[in-house]
Amino acid sequence: MTLRQFALFSTGLILPMLYQRLKFALNRSLFNRTRLRDKSGLKIHHGHWGLLLAMISTWMFVFGLRDYVSIGFAGFGWGLMLDEIIPMLKMPSPDRDLELDVYRKTKNATIILISVVAILSLIIFLMLR
């Protein structure tokens, strides 16, 4: 990794936290409602976007593409995820039964998600052969 690539990764790692925390400090009301959450009904957080970017960068790395885009996606994705890890761990959730019920009810959706990722991986693999 070159110094420039390391700087890109490090910047990507730090900027999401700085942006999200500054935005929260200056105007907390922006976090109350988001259009995508309202329309989808899903509890989407910026950590989910980070997971998506980290997954894309992992695909890029696995399939041999190591460039500024893949390194930037990795840093930015990890930065978004890391900003939410401690809050998620500290989130009060006294109802373990509810958590396990949600886990049980999302089995089919999880199988579909993993299947889609596996199929996309296969398609990328076959395209690059």
Secondary structure as UniProt FT lines:
FT   HELIX           3..26
FT   HELIX           28..31
FT   HELIX           35..40
FT   HELIX           46..62
FT   TURN            63..64
FT   HELIX           68..90
FT   HELIX           96..105
FT   HELIX           107..127
//
